[in-house]
């Protein structure tokens, strides 16, 4: 039986979805769906400091972690990048988390076959995360705060019809736009012209011209 309480605790303490999936034998997309449904949030207890290059707040423990990354091997940096990329699907953000330049990622993709394979797997994981979020916003919805005169007075449940449509189109072909010719509604004469060869079409044009008395 899956220990969801333990998984949630580990996530909120900083464990990645990828690491949790490997540890507990649960699909990453399944964990992502549960995370969004129950609105798991990572706990941040240290005093925040703002970095000048990104504008994001980082804690004392985070700065210590960044310092430790200087001694990581290439494989360790690749694992850090892939774990982040599987959640964000953003090369720049994931590269910063792994303390590498984004150009390093492209170099790995070109010359490291194992990394290239793992990169594509991580991209699929990220797609599952997005699918879970689309489902949550489209079907489950989210609580949006309501303010009056600058004071929080409550929340209202919101849903996204657009994202629900996207989710339906992904699962049910009958809701997708048709790109092929609809033979039941298209003009029969236009269809007949469409299948003529160039030579046959030229002959048809000549026949029309003769019928009109044009030369």
Rosetta silent file (secondary structure, phi, psi, omega in degrees, C-alpha in Angstrom):
SEQUENCE: XXXXXXXXXXXXXXXXXXXXXXXXXXXXXXXXXXXXXXXXXXXXXXXXXXXXXXXXXXXXXXXXXXXXXXXXXXXXXXXXXXXXXXXXXXXXXXXXXXXXXXXXXXXXXXXXXXXXXXXXXXXXXXXXXXXXXXXXXXXXXXXXXXXXXXXXXXXXXXXXXXXXXXXXXXXXXXXXXXXXXXXXXXXXXXXXXXXXXXXXXXXXXXXXXXXXXXX
SCORE:     score description
SCORE:     0.000 S_00000001
   1 L     0.000  136.234 -178.275    0.000    0.000    0.000 S_00000001
   2 L   -73.356  128.658  178.954    1.309    3.445   -0.935 S_00000001
   3 L   -89.567   85.597 -176.066    2.227    5.614    2.056 S_00000001
   4 H   -68.197  -29.421  178.220    0.958    8.944    0.737 S_00000001
   5 H   -63.319  -41.840  179.867    1.546   10.700    4.067 S_00000001
   6 H   -68.932  -40.256 -180.000    5.250    9.834    3.880 S_00000001
   7 H   -62.966  -43.812  179.889    5.466   10.834    0.215 S_00000001
   8 H   -63.883  -42.271 -179.777    3.854   14.184    0.921 S_00000001
   9 H   -61.736  -43.857 -179.271    6.134   14.832    3.876 S_00000001
  10 H   -66.053  -38.025  177.602    9.234   14.022    1.830 S_00000001
  11 H   -63.819  -46.344 -177.537    8.054   16.257   -1.030 S_00000001
  12 H   -68.461  -17.752  176.334    7.362   19.167    1.300 S_00000001
  13 L   -91.316    0.637  173.162   10.828   18.681    2.788 S_00000001
  14 L   118.857   -3.679 -179.748   12.384   19.108   -0.661 S_00000001
  15 L   -69.789  141.753  179.737   12.379   15.711   -2.406 S_00000001
  16 L   -80.139  159.996  177.699   11.753   15.839   -6.171 S_00000001
  17 H   -61.349  -38.847 -179.672    8.888   14.010   -7.859 S_00000001
  18 H   -62.410  -45.003 -179.455   11.380   11.901   -9.781 S_00000001
  19 H   -65.356  -39.434  179.784   13.187   10.816   -6.596 S_00000001
  20 H   -66.255  -39.095  179.071    9.894   10.010   -4.863 S_00000001
  21 H   -62.340  -42.011  179.873    8.713    7.934   -7.814 S_00000001
  22 H   -68.558  -40.143 -176.134   11.897    5.861   -7.747 S_00000001
  23 H   -70.727  -41.963 -172.302   11.858    5.442   -3.965 S_00000001
  24 H  -102.953   -1.983  177.679    8.208    4.490   -3.516 S_00000001
  25 L    67.272   33.151  179.254    7.544    2.739   -6.822 S_00000001
  26 L  -116.571  142.076  179.316    4.722    5.088   -7.787 S_00000001
  27 L   -58.106  139.073 -178.402    4.297    6.702  -11.198 S_00000001
  28 H   -60.989  -40.118  179.146    5.586   10.258  -11.337 S_00000001
  29 H   -65.731  -32.548  178.176    2.398   11.493  -12.989 S_00000001
  30 H   -65.871  -43.031  177.759    0.350    9.823  -10.226 S_00000001
  31 H   -64.871  -40.689 -179.042    2.320   11.692   -7.571 S_00000001
  32 H   -62.379  -42.376  178.895    1.981   14.927   -9.556 S_00000001
  33 H   -61.830  -42.823 -179.797   -1.798   14.545   -9.761 S_00000001
  34 H   -66.352  -39.493  179.620   -2.007   13.934   -6.005 S_00000001
  35 H   -59.862  -46.946 -178.406    0.289   16.884   -5.354 S_00000001
  36 H   -70.342  -37.997 -178.170   -1.877   19.268   -7.359 S_00000001
  37 H   -65.405  -41.662 -177.830   -5.140   17.858   -6.009 S_00000001
  38 H   -95.022   -0.884  177.651   -4.061   18.197   -2.362 S_00000001
  39 L    55.145   55.520  175.305   -1.999   21.340   -3.040 S_00000001
  40 L   -65.196  141.901 -179.951    1.250   20.138   -1.483 S_00000001
  41 L  -133.175  133.122  176.771    3.623   23.015   -0.754 S_00000001
  42 L   -67.948  135.083  179.078    7.342   22.895   -0.045 S_00000001
  43 L   -82.402  135.689  176.769    8.127   24.289    3.396 S_00000001
  44 L  -126.677  111.713 -173.655   10.625   27.178    3.542 S_00000001
  45 L  -110.150  -19.446 -177.359   11.719   28.055    7.077 S_00000001
  46 L   -78.062  158.624  176.281   15.056   29.836    6.628 S_00000001
  47 L   -66.850  129.989 -175.032   15.372   33.602    6.299 S_00000001
  48 L   -81.590  147.430  174.090   15.256   34.457    2.611 S_00000001
  49 E  -130.645  141.996 -175.797   17.988   36.414    0.771 S_00000001
  50 E   -96.334  129.294  178.898   17.608   37.818   -2.724 S_00000001
  51 L   -86.507  141.588 -174.591   20.229   36.996   -5.337 S_00000001
  52 L   -70.729  -26.628 -173.490   21.172   39.867   -7.696 S_00000001
  53 L   -84.065  -30.813 -175.472   21.198   37.859  -10.924 S_00000001
  54 L  -114.173  -22.872 -178.372   17.770   36.176  -10.756 S_00000001
  55 L    80.755    5.541 -179.884   15.778   38.173   -8.225 S_00000001
  56 L   -96.444  149.418  179.226   14.643   34.992   -6.474 S_00000001
  57 E   -80.007  138.395  177.012   14.932   34.439   -2.766 S_00000001
  58 E  -131.573  144.883 -178.019   17.390   31.823   -1.530 S_00000001
  59 L   -90.694  172.301  177.603   17.901   30.550    1.995 S_00000001
  60 H   -61.388  -42.481  179.679   21.121   30.013    3.920 S_00000001
  61 H   -65.424  -33.109  179.108   20.853   26.252    3.396 S_00000001
  62 H   -67.264  -42.710  179.005   20.310   26.838   -0.326 S_00000001
  63 H   -63.616  -36.612  176.813   23.498   28.936   -0.597 S_00000001
  64 H   -65.779  -39.719  178.385   25.390   26.183    1.209 S_00000001
  65 H   -63.856  -41.682  178.582   23.957   23.639   -1.212 S_00000001
  66 H   -61.502  -36.932  178.606   25.054   25.757   -4.184 S_00000001
  67 H   -65.580  -38.906  179.830   28.560   25.861   -2.752 S_00000001
  68 H   -67.815  -24.560 -178.600   28.631   22.067   -2.453 S_00000001
  69 H   -67.282  -18.595 -179.654   27.638   21.720   -6.100 S_00000001
  70 H   -61.561  -26.004 -176.991   31.054   23.000   -7.160 S_00000001
  71 H   -97.081    6.211 -177.374   32.528   19.589   -6.354 S_00000001
  72 L   -75.308  149.064  175.754   29.907   17.541   -8.216 S_00000001
  73 L   -78.950  170.599  178.708   30.828   15.264  -11.096 S_00000001
  74 H   -59.831  -43.467 -179.312   29.336   15.616  -14.566 S_00000001
  75 H   -62.790  -39.001  178.530   26.972   12.702  -13.939 S_00000001
  76 H   -65.291  -40.603  178.699   25.783   14.257  -10.673 S_00000001
  77 H   -66.435  -37.323  177.135   25.123   17.558  -12.427 S_00000001
  78 H   -63.213  -41.443  179.131   23.248   15.731  -15.153 S_00000001
  79 H   -64.457  -40.530  177.371   21.073   14.014  -12.552 S_00000001
  80 H   -62.584  -44.790  179.586   20.328   17.353  -10.872 S_00000001
  81 H   -62.272  -46.538 -176.527   19.415   18.916  -14.201 S_00000001
  82 H   -64.844  -37.886  178.850   17.201   16.000  -15.265 S_00000001
  83 H   -63.434  -40.411  178.633   15.348   15.940  -11.936 S_00000001
  84 H   -72.176  -40.687 -177.643   14.577   19.647  -12.306 S_00000001
  85 H   -65.682  -31.846  179.588   13.766   19.391  -16.016 S_00000001
  86 H   -67.471  -17.386  178.235   11.269   16.601  -15.374 S_00000001
  87 H  -100.946  -34.322 -173.420    9.276   19.076  -13.282 S_00000001
  88 H  -104.933  -28.763 -174.109    9.783   22.354  -15.173 S_00000001
  89 L    55.456   32.326 -179.241   10.548   21.385  -18.813 S_00000001
  90 L  -127.867  114.840 -174.714   12.589   24.585  -18.874 S_00000001
  91 H   -63.098  -44.770 -176.703   16.269   24.302  -19.802 S_00000001
  92 H   -62.512  -48.922 -179.459   17.317   27.646  -18.312 S_00000001
  93 H   -62.164  -44.696 -177.976   15.627   27.101  -14.943 S_00000001
  94 H   -68.010  -34.826  178.061   16.859   23.512  -14.678 S_00000001
  95 H   -66.168  -38.823  177.890   20.401   24.494  -15.649 S_00000001
  96 H   -64.202  -39.355  179.276   20.482   27.094  -12.872 S_00000001
  97 H   -63.083  -35.453  179.795   19.351   24.483  -10.354 S_00000001
  98 L   -88.226    2.657  179.994   22.231   22.242  -11.472 S_00000001
  99 L    57.573   46.251  176.104   24.650   25.236  -11.421 S_00000001
 100 L  -132.392  165.971  175.605   25.569   24.879  -15.096 S_00000001
 101 L   -86.914  148.797 -177.700   25.185   27.049  -18.180 S_00000001
 102 H   -60.598  -28.647  178.804   22.387   26.174  -20.577 S_00000001
 103 H   -64.738  -26.722  177.343   24.945   25.711  -23.381 S_00000001
 104 H   -63.792  -37.770  179.333   26.355   22.790  -21.380 S_00000001
 105 H   -62.226  -45.349 -179.154   23.031   21.003  -21.731 S_00000001
 106 H   -66.076  -32.958  176.866   23.070   21.357  -25.515 S_00000001
 107 H   -67.392  -41.440  176.070   26.642   20.080  -25.597 S_00000001
 108 H   -62.105  -42.340 -178.914   25.599   17.001  -23.593 S_00000001
 109 H   -61.711  -33.462 -177.793   22.670   16.417  -25.928 S_00000001
 110 H   -80.013  -32.678 -171.386   24.986   16.462  -28.916 S_00000001
 111 H  -116.252  -11.873 -177.148   27.767   14.277  -27.541 S_00000001
 112 L  -116.380  103.217 -176.025   26.306   12.138  -24.724 S_00000001
 113 H   -64.906  -39.803  179.800   23.867    9.514  -25.992 S_00000001
 114 H   -62.993  -42.746  179.269   22.870    8.345  -22.487 S_00000001
 115 H   -65.885  -40.926  179.512   22.080   11.898  -21.414 S_00000001
 116 H   -59.165  -41.282  178.597   20.108   12.527  -24.603 S_00000001
 117 H   -65.420  -45.622 -179.843   17.959    9.470  -23.890 S_00000001
 118 H   -65.457  -33.632  178.542   17.412   10.490  -20.257 S_00000001
 119 H   -61.823  -44.530  179.214   16.606   14.050  -21.384 S_00000001
 120 H   -66.251  -35.496  175.823   13.770   12.792  -23.592 S_00000001
 121 H   -65.557  -42.492  179.144   12.438   10.675  -20.725 S_00000001
 122 H   -63.262  -35.656  177.485   12.523   13.698  -18.406 S_00000001
 123 H   -63.284  -39.827  177.639   10.625   15.708  -21.020 S_00000001
 124 H   -65.496  -37.258  176.489    7.887   13.064  -21.020 S_00000001
 125 H   -61.679  -42.261 -179.891    7.780   13.266  -17.214 S_00000001
 126 H   -64.356  -36.246  176.870    7.352   17.032  -17.471 S_00000001
 127 H   -62.036  -38.077  178.364    4.489   16.536  -19.917 S_00000001
 128 H   -64.302  -38.058  177.749    2.775   14.344  -17.327 S_00000001
 129 H   -62.098  -43.536  179.671    3.146   17.127  -14.773 S_00000001
 130 H   -66.863  -39.731  177.952    1.526   19.582  -17.189 S_00000001
 131 H   -60.980  -40.806  179.597   -1.254   17.121  -18.019 S_00000001
 132 H   -64.231  -38.916  179.735   -1.975   16.738  -14.316 S_00000001
 133 H   -70.614  -38.589  176.016   -2.134   20.519  -13.893 S_00000001
 134 H   -60.451  -44.454  178.915   -4.407   20.888  -16.936 S_00000001
 135 H   -62.321  -44.753 -177.914   -6.713   18.241  -15.449 S_00000001
 136 H   -62.239  -47.286 -177.267   -6.693   19.911  -12.029 S_00000001
 137 H   -71.525  -31.576 -178.729   -7.485   23.374  -13.355 S_00000001
 138 H   -79.874  -42.187 -175.082  -10.044   22.093  -15.850 S_00000001
 139 H  -103.861  -50.962 -176.911  -11.955   19.589  -13.684 S_00000001
 140 H   -76.502  -37.131 -178.962  -11.009   20.046  -10.034 S_00000001
 141 L    82.456 -176.885  179.975  -10.558   23.814  -10.194 S_00000001
 142 E  -148.376  157.829 -179.788   -8.763   26.079   -7.749 S_00000001
 143 E   -90.254  120.111  179.330   -9.636   28.546   -5.016 S_00000001
 144 E  -104.958  128.413 -178.114   -9.134   32.161   -6.059 S_00000001
 145 E   -65.505  145.219  177.961   -8.985   34.777   -3.277 S_00000001
 146 E  -115.683  127.424 -179.075  -11.675   37.470   -3.213 S_00000001
 147 E  -116.288  145.396  174.040  -10.802   40.938   -1.937 S_00000001
 148 E  -134.325  120.067 -177.145  -13.035   43.834   -0.972 S_00000001
 149 L    55.900   37.237  177.076  -11.484   47.238   -0.277 S_00000001
 150 L    79.424    5.354 -178.072   -8.108   45.540   -0.126 S_00000001
 151 E  -113.986  132.637  177.786   -9.229   43.019    2.507 S_00000001
 152 E   -67.798  120.020 -177.476   -9.424   39.269    1.888 S_00000001
 153 E  -109.024   -9.960 -179.274  -13.073   38.300    2.334 S_00000001
 154 E   158.094 -161.741  178.867  -13.009   34.693    1.125 S_00000001
 155 E  -136.223  158.388  175.724  -12.393   32.518   -1.923 S_00000001
 156 E  -130.187  139.220 -178.198  -14.328   31.473   -5.005 S_00000001
 157 E   -78.359  125.139 -178.909  -13.905   28.185   -6.858 S_00000001
 158 E  -114.766  148.604  174.665  -12.634   28.702  -10.412 S_00000001
 159 L  -134.873  153.264  178.825  -12.424   26.299  -13.362 S_00000001
 160 L  -108.834  107.035  177.318  -10.847   26.646  -16.793 S_00000001
 161 H   -63.328  -36.972 -178.673  -13.180   25.606  -19.611 S_00000001
 162 H   -62.612  -45.959  179.890  -10.349   26.072  -22.115 S_00000001
 163 H   -67.725  -33.205  176.690   -8.025   23.641  -20.336 S_00000001
 164 H   -64.943  -38.574  176.827  -10.884   21.163  -19.948 S_00000001
 165 H   -63.577  -44.100  178.266  -11.414   21.321  -23.728 S_00000001
 166 H   -59.293  -42.839 -179.121   -7.708   20.681  -24.304 S_00000001
 167 H   -64.902  -40.603  179.017   -7.849   17.689  -21.976 S_00000001
 168 H   -65.068  -41.249  179.823  -10.911   16.303  -23.768 S_00000001
 169 H   -64.523  -34.908  179.600   -9.264   16.718  -27.182 S_00000001
 170 H   -66.066  -37.915 -174.767   -6.187   14.851  -25.948 S_00000001
 171 H   -92.907  -29.150 -171.772   -8.246   11.860  -24.787 S_00000001
 172 L  -124.415  105.948 -177.116  -11.186   11.827  -27.219 S_00000001
 173 H   -56.778  -28.915 -176.664  -10.540   12.092  -30.982 S_00000001
 174 H   -65.959  -14.327  178.953  -14.165   13.011  -31.680 S_00000001
 175 H   -98.072    2.871  179.490  -13.558   16.429  -30.099 S_00000001
 176 L   -87.758  152.732  178.312  -10.577   17.276  -32.293 S_00000001
 177 L   -67.013  141.539  178.511  -10.816   19.540  -35.328 S_00000001
 178 L   -87.419  130.436 -179.740  -11.125   17.688  -38.612 S_00000001
 179 L  -105.902  -12.896 -179.072   -8.387   18.454  -41.121 S_00000001
 180 L   -90.823  165.802 -179.041   -9.487   16.076  -43.875 S_00000001
 181 L   -70.101  128.148  178.476  -12.172   16.712  -46.530 S_00000001
 182 L   -88.488  105.227 -173.576  -15.676   15.986  -45.294 S_00000001
 183 L   -70.995  -15.404 -177.811  -17.295   14.127  -48.223 S_00000001
 184 L   -83.854  -21.780 -176.375  -20.777   14.465  -46.717 S_00000001
 185 L  -116.799  -18.389 -177.666  -20.781   18.251  -46.714 S_00000001
 186 L   -72.700  153.744  179.150  -18.338   19.289  -49.459 S_00000001
 187 L   -66.047  127.661 -176.315  -19.602   20.288  -52.874 S_00000001
 188 H   -61.735  -40.296 -178.936  -19.695   17.190  -55.127 S_00000001
 189 H   -64.850  -41.153  179.001  -18.649   19.143  -58.190 S_00000001
 190 H   -64.070  -37.261  177.869  -15.648   20.653  -56.371 S_00000001
 191 H   -64.422  -39.574 -179.838  -14.581   17.179  -55.264 S_00000001
 192 H   -62.813  -41.997  177.985  -14.733   15.934  -58.848 S_00000001
 193 H   -65.016  -34.061 -176.561  -12.463   18.755  -60.018 S_00000001
 194 H   -62.705  -31.023 -175.256  -10.070   18.055  -57.154 S_00000001
 195 L   -93.406   -2.250  178.264   -9.277   14.544  -58.413 S_00000001
 196 L   -70.956  146.090  172.926   -8.670   15.536  -62.053 S_00000001
 197 L   -74.428  169.220  179.630   -5.148   15.338  -63.424 S_00000001
 198 H   -59.676  -42.122 -179.017   -3.537   18.498  -64.830 S_00000001
 199 H   -65.890  -42.471  179.236   -4.213   17.319  -68.361 S_00000001
 200 H   -66.141  -37.628  179.442   -7.836   16.468  -67.582 S_00000001
 201 H   -67.006  -38.111  177.571   -8.348   19.797  -65.857 S_00000001
 202 H   -64.474  -40.792  177.690   -6.920   21.635  -68.884 S_00000001
 203 H   -63.812  -39.070  179.422   -9.284   19.716  -71.153 S_00000001
 204 H   -64.192  -42.622  179.165  -12.193   20.609  -68.852 S_00000001
 205 H   -62.486  -40.229  178.689  -11.304   24.305  -68.970 S_00000001
 206 H   -64.400  -39.251  178.667  -11.156   24.141  -72.757 S_00000001
 207 H   -63.129  -40.531  178.063  -14.575   22.457  -72.827 S_00000001
 208 H   -64.859  -42.528  179.841  -16.023   25.213  -70.670 S_00000001
 209 H   -63.126  -43.349  179.086  -14.487   27.873  -72.906 S_00000001
 210 H   -62.738  -39.938 -179.373  -15.905   26.194  -76.042 S_00000001
 211 H   -64.047  -30.492  178.843  -19.321   25.950  -74.385 S_00000001
 212 L   -87.333   -3.471 -179.078  -19.234   29.690  -73.738 S_00000001
 213 L    80.556   17.908  179.237  -18.115   30.403  -77.282 S_00000001
 214 L   -90.108  148.191  179.973  -14.689   31.627  -76.140 S_00000001
 215 L  -131.976    0.000    0.000  -11.583   30.920  -78.281 S_00000001
